[in-house]
Amino acid sequence: MEGDKDALAFIYRSYFPSLFKYGMKLNPDESLVKDCIHDIFVSVWLSRERLSLTDSIKYYLLASLKRKIASQAQKAQPEQLFAQALRETAFSHSPEEALIGEQSTLELRAKLARVMEQLPPRQKEILYLRFYEGLDTKETAAIMELSVNSTYVLLSKALSYLKKNSDQLMIHILIVLQVIHF
């Protein structure tokens, strides 16, 4: 906001990976996603005097990216959401434990991917925003253009579906997500 290029560069470096992952969930065209991210940062720089303070830069950038990709997608191709399930995680000490952990993680990811593919796009999106991006309910509601109550309902439906269709998968997912966030 004060014209500090180093601050903008720091924000870019800090949030680019998260923005890119989210953008790829919205649209599989890597160059389109990168262009949209760059356009957002150019826009931020050019309109820096008119920006207002925000409690969450991440929320602002994710919401901006979603709008930008949606407007570009209307011109080019339809939206796609949520292609991959969980990030790779293997926490072990010995090579054997690492191999077992990696195989378990791959099996878990495959099971989750199969179940998640059956979810409607909006439910996939809400799970991504809440659990992968760590946005709170209000931020998720705003990005998805829903009321807070509708957000809770949609999230509940998605989690219920996962629980009903994945046996013990939900317990493993929650454990993995807790480990990732801590």
C-alpha positions, 0 to 999 in steps of 0.5 A: 500500500505504501509502494514498497516493492520488496513487500509486494515481492515477499507477499508474492513469494509467500502466497504464490504456491498456495495460489497456484495450487488453488488455481490449478484446482479451478482450471487445469491450464497452468499458463492461464493460472500463472497469468491470472496470478500475475495479473492480480499482483499487477493489479494490486501494484497499480491500485495500491493507493486505493487498497483498503486494509484486510485481515487476511491477505490470503483470503483477498488473494484467493478470492481475487484469483477465483474471480479472475480465473472464472472471468477468464474461463468464461472466455476460454474453457469450463472450470474444473475443480479438485484433481488431487486428494491429499499431499504426500506425507510420510513420517517415519524413522527407518527405511522400512517405516518410510516405505510402509508409510509411503504405501499407506499414504498412496493407498489412502490418497487413491481411496480418497480420490475415488470417493472425492471424484463422486462429489459435486464440484461445489462440495469439492471446492468447499473441502479444498478451501476449508481444509487445504487452504485453512480458510474460516467459514466466513472467508469460504462463504465469501469466496464461494458466494454463499451465506455462512449457513449455506456454507455450513450445510454444504460442508456438512453434506460433503463431510457426511458423504465422505464419512458414509462412503469411505469407511475408516478413511475419514479418521485417517484423513483427519489425522493426516490433516491435523499433522499437516497443519501442525 
